[in-house]
Amino acid sequence: MTPTPGAAGATLVHSARVRGWEIALWAAIATGVAWLPQHALLVNEIAILALFALSLDLVLGYAGIVSLGHAAFFGLGAYAAALFAKHVDADPLAGLALATALAAALGAACSPMIVRGTDLTRLMVTMGVALVLYELANRLDGLTGGADGLQGVVMGPLLGRFEFDLVGRVASVYSLVVLFVAFAVVRRVVHSPFGWSLQALRDNRLRVSAIGLSVNARLAAAYTLGAALAGAAGALLAQTTGFASLDVLDFHRSADVLMVLVIGGAGWLYGGLVGAIAFKLMHDLLSSITPQYWTFWIGAMLVVLMLVGRDRIARPWTWLRRPGATP
């Protein structure tokens, strides 16, 4: 039977409903930040990485646009916020808004190249854009500091009252609030008709175009929004550390956020958050045990995750099921 428009609307409303475990999760995060102020810097890093992963999840997990150069928007946001604070205005919110807008503009400019071609074409184009920006930042050393980085970035007080402290308390709260707002926006988007059309497009582009929906416009909109969120994440990093360097545009930045999505799960809103927490905690723990070989253990964990499967790791009793048995 064909679902009626009323049934479709009820399905959308039901999927967008806030679950109790979501409220409990964000309450637990807020409580943890208040109770563990000594780990504020780590919380700040997790929040920024989670926002960056959320931006890539919207592009890759929901729209199905593969990208190896998402650091282009992250780095642009970082340099834009740092330069704005150093030469124009030290207000963090103004710098965040500018960085987000510039990253969105770059995403919109790149979207015509992204919506056409194969996945391999998209991989090369996205990586090429990041490499171009990396080289520009390296060559324009009079503006960006080149290989030495952009130093001397001093941020003003947040909302004119809260000074950024060395232990990162204000920075962690600032980053978490921005992450929560961005998460609420993306949650609303993916549970809207536009978000459902993105998932249908990801699964079968030809069928979506056959029913008359604009494929390229939807891909461009999703890519632009993802770029804006990545720029916001980069701006947060520059503002809370007071520094921007070529590292924010490096290839490993794109690889790390892709690894975070692999750990947490793409196409799930909380995948970026779960992956960022797991990745940063493993990084912090393993680097304290084996500073030179911590990447080996993360790589080994990824291999096991891919070979065994995330579902089977979460439900180890399924390992005992006979081959060919009905799940």
C-alpha positions in Angstrom: 0.0 0.0 0.0 1.2 3.5 -0.8 1.7 5.6 2.4 -0.6 8.7 2.6 0.9 12.2 3.0 -0.5 12.2 6.5 1.3 9.0 7.3 4.6 10.4 5.8 4.2 13.5 8.0 3.6 11.4 11.1 6.8 9.4 10.3 8.8 12.6 10.0 7.5 14.0 13.3 8.2 10.7 15.0 11.7 10.5 13.7 12.5 14.1 14.8 11.2 13.5 18.3 13.9 14.0 20.9 14.6 10.7 22.8 15.1 10.5 26.5 18.6 9.0 26.1 19.6 12.0 24.0 18.7 14.4 26.8 20.5 12.1 29.3 23.6 12.1 27.1 23.9 15.8 26.8 23.1 16.2 30.5 25.9 13.7 31.3 28.3 15.7 29.1 27.5 19.0 30.8 27.8 17.3 34.2 31.2 15.8 33.3 32.5 19.2 32.2 31.4 20.8 35.5 32.9 17.9 37.6 36.1 17.5 35.8 37.6 21.0 35.2 41.1 19.6 35.2 40.3 17.9 31.8 38.9 21.0 30.2 41.5 21.2 27.5 40.8 17.6 26.5 37.0 18.3 26.5 37.7 21.3 24.2 39.6 19.1 21.7 36.9 16.5 21.8 34.1 19.1 21.1 36.1 20.6 18.2 36.8 17.2 16.7 33.2 16.2 17.1 31.9 19.3 15.3 34.4 18.6 12.5 33.2 15.0 12.3 29.6 16.1 12.3 30.3 18.3 9.3 31.9 15.4 7.4 29.0 13.0 8.4 26.5 15.4 6.8 28.5 15.3 3.6 29.6 11.7 3.6 27.1 9.8 5.8 23.9 11.5 4.6 24.7 13.0 1.2 27.1 10.3 0.1 29.8 12.7 -1.1 33.2 11.2 -0.5 35.9 13.6 0.5 39.6 13.5 1.3 40.1 17.2 1.6 37.6 18.3 4.2 40.5 20.0 6.0 40.3 22.8 3.4 37.2 24.3 5.1 38.6 23.5 8.6 41.9 25.3 7.8 40.2 28.2 6.1 38.0 28.7 9.2 41.0 28.6 11.5 43.1 31.1 9.5 40.0 33.4 9.0 39.2 33.5 12.7 42.9 34.0 13.7 43.5 36.8 11.1 40.2 38.5 12.0 41.1 38.5 15.7 44.6 39.8 15.1 43.9 42.6 12.6 40.2 43.5 12.9 38.3 42.5 16.0 39.1 40.1 18.9 35.5 39.3 19.6 35.2 35.5 19.4 31.6 35.3 18.1 32.3 37.8 15.3 35.3 35.8 14.2 33.3 32.6 14.4 30.5 34.0 12.2 33.0 35.3 9.7 34.9 32.0 9.5 31.7 30.0 9.1 30.5 32.3 6.3 33.8 32.1 4.4 33.9 28.3 4.7 30.3 28.2 3.4 31.3 30.4 0.5 34.2 28.1 -0.4 31.9 25.1 -0.1 29.4 26.7 -2.4 32.1 27.6 -4.9 33.4 24.1 -4.9 30.0 22.4 -5.1 29.7 22.5 -8.9 32.8 20.4 -9.2 31.6 18.0 -6.4 28.1 17.2 -7.7 29.4 15.9 -11.0 31.6 13.0 -11.8 32.4 9.8 -10.0 33.5 9.2 -6.5 37.1 9.0 -7.6 36.7 12.5 -9.2 35.3 13.8 -6.0 38.2 12.4 -4.0 40.7 14.1 -6.3 38.9 17.4 -6.4 38.4 17.7 -2.6 42.0 16.7 -2.0 43.2 19.1 -4.6 41.4 22.0 -3.1 42.9 21.3 0.3 46.4 21.0 -1.2 46.0 24.4 -3.1 45.0 26.1 0.2 47.9 24.5 2.0 50.3 25.8 -0.6 48.8 29.2 -0.5 49.1 29.4 3.3 52.7 28.3 3.0 53.6 30.8 0.3 51.8 33.8 1.8 54.0 33.8 4.9 53.7 37.5 5.3 50.0 37.1 6.0 49.7 33.6 7.5 53.2 33.1 9.0 54.0 30.3 6.6 55.7 27.3 8.2 56.0 29.1 11.5 52.3 29.6 11.9 50.2 32.6 12.7 51.3 33.7 16.2 50.2 36.5 18.5 46.5 35.8 18.3 44.8 37.2 21.4 41.1 36.7 21.8 38.9 39.1 23.6 36.5 38.0 26.4 33.6 35.9 25.4 30.3 37.9 25.4 32.5 40.7 26.8 32.7 39.0 30.2 34.5 35.7 30.2 38.2 35.7 29.6 39.8 32.7 28.0 41.9 31.0 30.8 45.0 28.8 30.5 43.3 25.7 31.8 40.6 25.9 29.1 37.4 26.1 31.2 35.9 28.9 29.2 37.2 27.4 25.9 35.6 24.0 26.7 32.2 25.5 27.5 32.4 27.7 24.4 33.2 24.8 22.1 30.5 22.6 23.6 27.8 25.2 23.3 28.7 25.8 19.6 28.8 22.0 19.1 25.3 21.6 20.7 23.8 24.4 18.6 25.3 23.0 15.4 24.1 19.5 16.4 20.6 20.8 16.9 20.6 22.5 13.5 21.9 19.4 11.7 19.4 17.2 13.6 16.6 19.3 12.4 18.0 19.2 8.8 18.4 15.5 8.6 15.0 14.8 10.0 13.3 17.1 7.6 12.0 16.2 4.1 15.3 17.6 2.7 17.3 15.3 5.0 15.3 12.2 4.0 15.7 13.1 0.3 19.5 13.3 0.9 19.5 9.8 2.3 17.4 8.6 -0.7 19.8 10.3 -3.0 22.8 8.6 -1.3 21.2 5.2 -1.8 19.9 5.6 -5.3 20.6 8.8 -7.2 19.0 7.7 -10.4 15.7 6.9 -8.7 15.6 10.3 -7.0 16.2 12.2 -10.2 13.6 10.0 -11.9 10.9 11.3 -9.5 11.7 14.9 -10.4 13.9 16.0 -7.4 16.9 18.2 -8.1 19.9 16.1 -7.3 22.6 18.7 -7.8 20.9 21.4 -5.8 20.5 19.1 -2.8 24.1 17.9 -3.0 25.4 21.5 -3.3 23.3 22.6 -0.3 24.5 19.7 1.9 28.1 20.3 0.9 27.8 24.0 1.6 26.4 23.3 5.1 29.0 20.7 5.8 31.7 23.2 4.8 30.3 25.9 7.1 30.3 23.5 10.1 33.9 22.5 9.3 34.9 26.2 9.1 33.3 26.8 12.5 35.3 23.9 14.0 38.5 25.4 12.6 37.6 28.8 14.0 37.1 27.3 17.4 40.5 25.6 17.3 42.3 28.9 16.4 40.3 30.9 18.9 40.8 28.5 21.9 44.5 27.9 21.2 45.5 31.3 19.9 47.4 29.8 17.1 46.9 28.7 13.5 49.5 26.8 11.4 49.8 24.7 8.3 48.8 21.7 10.3 45.1 22.7 10.1 45.2 22.2 6.3 47.4 19.1 6.3 46.1 15.8 4.8 46.3 14.0 8.1 43.5 16.4 9.4 41.1 15.0 6.8 42.3 11.5 7.4 41.8 11.8 11.2 38.2 13.0 10.9 37.5 10.2 8.5 38.9 7.8 11.0 36.6 9.3 13.7 33.6 8.6 11.5 34.8 5.0 10.9 35.0 4.5 14.6 31.7 6.1 15.5 29.7 5.2 12.4 28.8 7.4 9.4 25.2 8.2 8.7 24.4 8.4 12.4 24.3 11.8 14.0 26.0 10.7 17.2 28.6 8.8 15.3 30.9 11.8 15.1 30.5 12.5 18.8 31.1 8.9 19.8 34.0 8.6 17.5 35.6 11.8 18.6 35.4 10.8 22.3 36.8 7.3 21.5 39.6 8.6 19.3 40.7 11.4 21.6 40.6 9.2 24.7 42.6 6.4 22.9 45.1 9.1 21.6 45.5 10.5 25.1 45.9 7.1 26.8 48.0 5.3 24.1 50.4 8.3 23.6 51.0 8.4 27.4 51.9 4.7 27.3 53.8 4.5 24.0 54.4 8.0 22.6 56.1 6.8 19.5 53.8 3.9 18.5 50.3 5.0 19.5 49.2 5.2 15.9 50.1 1.5 15.5 47.5 0.5 18.1 44.8 2.8 16.6 45.5 1.3 13.2 45.3 -2.2 14.6 41.9 -1.3 16.2 40.6 -0.1 12.9 41.7 -3.3 11.2 39.8 -5.3 13.8 36.8 -3.0 13.5 36.6 -3.5 9.8 37.2 -7.2 9.8 34.9 -8.1 12.7 32.3 -5.4 12.3 31.0 -2.8 14.7 27.8 -4.7 15.4 29.5 -7.9 16.3 31.9 -6.1 18.6 28.9 -4.5 20.4 27.2 -7.9 20.5 29.9 -10.5 21.1 27.4 -13.4 21.5 26.8 -13.2 17.8 30.3 -14.6 17.3 29.0 -18.0 18.4 26.4 -18.2 15.6 26.9 -20.9 13.1 27.8 -19.8 9.6 24.7 -19.5 7.4 22.4 -19.4 10.4 19.5 -16.9 10.3 20.3 -13.7 12.4 
